[in-house]
Amino acid sequence: MSRLPLIDPEATTGDMRTAFDRMPVKLNIFRMLAHAETNFIPAMRFANSLLHKQKLSHVNRELLILQAAQREGGAYEWRQHVPIALGVGVTQKQIDGVESGQYDSDAFSTAERALLAFGREVIDNVRVPDATFAAMRAHFSEQEIVETILAIGFYMMMARLTEATETDLDPAAGMTVYEASRRPRAS
């Protein structure tokens, strides 16, 4: 059971209520995040930009999210993002490689191996050795490198939120929430 009560979406108002009303599934992670009222909408917008507006490919982003979840012990993020990863083209063999920490597996391209080596350093050590950075730079633009760091950081934060509060796991929503967050909003 969650260490903090989950916010009831029906009890919210204003922009927060609008955001909840747009959600096809009111996931517990969002109901926990809603305790931080002033951060809720900016965090949701940032998450949406990570999921839908980055130059970094969807496959690469999901590999990083799964890597952050695996290395941080983020059970909630792992459960929610495995179906999304599969939905955007990550293979089960790649998911298995991330889960077991086998980033050198032949399931990954040379660029994906460089991405995961870079991700491991950012997650585990913060600083990235020159050789690892150079390998990343050989395959990814400056924009993609910074987007990689931002995606990792956000999902490390979400893993900390769900693990520290012991947020109750929801059934995997799969592509339902992902696709709903892609739709343009009416003003």
Buried (B, 14 or more C-beta within 10 A) or exposed (E): EBEEEBBEBEEBEEEBEEBBEEBEBBBBBBBBBBBEEEEBBEBBEBBEBBBEEBEBBBBBBBBBBBBBBBBBEBBBBBBBBBBBBBBBEBEEEBBEBBBEEBBEBEBBEEBBBBBBBBBBBBBEEEEBEEEBBEBBBEBBEEEBBBBBBBBBBBBBBBBEBBBEBEBBBBEBBBBBBBEEBEEEEEE
